[in-house]
């Protein structure tokens, strides 16, 4: 299986020099839409998980405390340069999204853009996002997803053997993933290529008493 943490670190280090040419313009509107669903307040502590080269930075409020993580050291260096150009203060750390080195309840918002479809274990990544969120914290997701109403067919699963190795998993379903990880979905909007790419806003579901 090619979709491993080590392989993802290597391939995104290799993709970094051309990543912006591919992803900046293509996902600009989708990023803005996704981040526009968040209920922002001054002073919020915000974590970008799988932040890449920092393409979300221009669309984030300036009156927040901003942290960014990614597996790829090359991507993180590019994010630091982008933050400097934009005059943004960002705490940057190379980190595995499936094992975040932050205490419980540290962040008001976790942003996961174009990462759930590439990480080896998205359920584990979502569990970590939930852990580091405050009790009423918000999760902002933008990614490509298989329709929630039906699982991927045989042909799609076969094609996924290739796509997951070089780019992305095409069989993952948003609502089963998020709800299974203990989130309540508040907003779910198609943002690109019909309903293939979706922007979702979710909050931690509190246990029933």
PyMOL commands that set and color helices and strands:
alter all, ss='L'
color gray80, all
select helices_A, chain A and resi 5-23+28-36+57-59+73-86+122-132+154-166+174-180
alter helices_A, ss='H'
color red, helices_A
select strands_A, chain A and resi 45-49+65-70+90-94+107-113+133-144+183-192+197-204
alter strands_A, ss='S'
color yellow, strands_A
deselect
rebuild
show_as cartoon
